[in-house]
Structure formats: structure tokens, C-alpha cells
Amino acid sequence: MGRPYSGAMTSRPFMPILLSLLAGPALAQMQAAPAPGAATQADVVRLSPQEREAAIEQGAARAARDAELAGAPDRKIHGELGVEIGTGGTRAAYGSAIVPLGDTGMAAVAFETDRSNYRFRRR
């Protein structure tokens, strides 16, 4: 008899070599790249005191305008209700609501109930 087939044994030493050839450039690039979010000296931008004050004033004006456009909340109950009717006696009801509490608080409530005939089969 001849020698048993050993093709699988001869390909195993080549797997680490193949992986190192494929992964080597990627690993080198990862090591050379700076960490995400890391600022270099060229990335730092400094504002003068006048620019800083102007930016703060613009931000405050934008926040005031946004609050004015949004208006005060209406402080009413908001929510939704739903029902489901299905094959084989399946039925369900569900709902959710947001309820204002006092001047600034709120509570969210939800419910769900269902009944189903799990033995239903198509014929």
C-alpha cells in the first residue's frame, strides 16, 4: 500500500504565513494611525477673547429663539389606544399615555392585554 494522503498536513504550515501576509499591512496601518479623537498640535484652534464672547452670545440668542419657537407645552394628556382582532379568536387591546404632573413633571403609562387560541391550525 502506498502512503496515506497527507495534503491537509502540508497546507497547515502555510496558513500562518498566509495570515501574516494578509494581516501585516492592516496591523502596520493601525499602529501608525493616531487614536480617534486624539488632537494633534495642528488640530487645535484657539479663539480670541472677543471671538469667544461672540460665540457665547450667538449660542444664547439661538437657545432663546428656539425656546420661543417651541412655545410652552400644552400640559394636556396625550396618548394612543389600539385594538387587534385576528384569526382563531385572537384579540388584544393596548394603550399608552403621557400625563402631566404639576408644572414641570410628567408620567408615562402603558398597558397591553391579549388572548389567543394557540391551538389554531390551518386546514
N, C-alpha and C positions, 0 to 999 in steps of 0.2 A: 504494500500500500504506500501511497505517497504521503507527503507531509500535509496535515490539515490546513485549510485556508486560514491565513493569518492577516488578511487585508485590514481588519479593524485594528489589529495591534500596531501595524506600521503607520496608520494615519494619526494615532494619538500623539506622537511627539510633535506633529506639525500643528496641532490645534493651538498650543500656547504661542507658537511663532506667528501664526495667522492672526490671533487675537492681538498680539503686541503690535503687529504691523497696522492693524485697523484702528486700534485704540490709542496708539502712541501720539499721533498728531493732535487728536482731540484733547488728550491729557496735557500736552505741552501748551496748547492754546488756553486751557482752563487755568494753568498755573501762571501764565503770562498776563492774563486779563486781571484788572483790578476788581475788587469785590463790588457788587452792585450797591449803589448808594454812597460809595466812598468818594469824597470830594478831593480832587487834586488842587494844587495851587492855582492852576489856570481856570478852574471851575468856580472859584469864589468871586462873588460880585458884592461890592460894598456900596452902600448908599450914603450920600452926604446927609447931614442932619436935616437940611431943607427937603431933600427927596424923601427922607423917612417920614417927616411930618406930613408931607403932601400925600403919601401913600396911606397913612393912618386916617387922614381926613377923608380921602376918597372912599376908603372902606367903611367908615362910619356913615357917610352920606348914602352909600349903596345899601347898607343894612337898614337905614331909616326908610329909604324909598321902598325896599322890599316889604318891610313891615306895613307900610301904608297901603301898598297894593294888595297885600294879602287880607287886610282887614281883620276885624276881631272874629273869633269863632262864634257861630250862632248858638252854641250851647243847647242844642236840641239832641234828642236821641236819634241815632242813625243806625240802621241795620238792614238785615235781609232775612227772609224766610223762604223755605223751599219744601216741596214735597216730591215724592217719587212713587210711581205705581208701575209695577212690572209684571212679567210673566210668572205664573205659578204662585200667585199670592204675595209676591214681594211688594212691600210698601215701606216707606220711610218718610220722616219729617225732620227738618233741621233748620237751624237759625243762628244768627249772631247779632249782637248789638253793642254799640258803644254808648255809654251813659255818662253824661257829665256829672261830676261831684263837686259841689262848691264852685269857687271862681276859677280854679286852675286845674282841678283834678279830673280824672276820668276812670271809668272801669269798663272792661271789655268782657262780655259773657257770650257763651256759645253752648248749644245743645245739639244732640243728634239721637234719634231713636230709629231702629229699623227692625223689621220682621221679614223673614224669608223662609220659603219652603226649600230646604237644601236637597230634598229627595226628588225634586222635579227633574224629569229626564225627557229629552226629545224622543219622539217615537217615529 
